Amino acid sequence: MGPVTLTGKRAGPRTARAVVVFLLLMASVSGCGSPDVAAFVQLGGLSGKSPAPVELTGDAGEVLYRELRERGQKDNEQARAALTAPRGGGDVRTFAFIKAGCVETGAEPVVKGDVLAVKLTGGENTNCAAANYFLVIVSVKDAERRLRPAS
């Protein structure tokens, strides 16, 4: 016997196809877009541990920039511009990550479930005496506001 619907009748191939198409459409509508790295800035050394990732809403970018300055970051116009740039708004959300590394040349966003993280790339097989820090700004379409930054 084949698949049975709630009415007790057998579901035909057309019904099964319609259900699959509907589920695929729902998944594409309700999911997030592909995240993009909007900025990658080398910061140099910082004292203490990395600031937590933040969503750049309101004055969060300016607050994070002040925190970086308090941790020994020299005035960095590129970092300030990336953190305080006007945001597109709407369904697009923007997050800032401060990552410890060495001589990395880029970053790639990583989404696992509802968690957004970044992975530094480039600069493999390099031995550093002290960590360098990098600012990574990631933008992503997230109409349902389901993503949260990795802590």
Secondary structure, DSSP 8 states (H G I E B T S, - for coil): ---B-TTSSB--HHHHHHHHHHHHHHHHHHS----EEEEEEEEE--SSS----EE--TTHHHHHHHHHHHTT----HHHHHHHHS----TTEEEEEEEEEESS--EEEEEEETTEEEEEEES-TT---SS-EEEEEEEEEE-TT---EE--
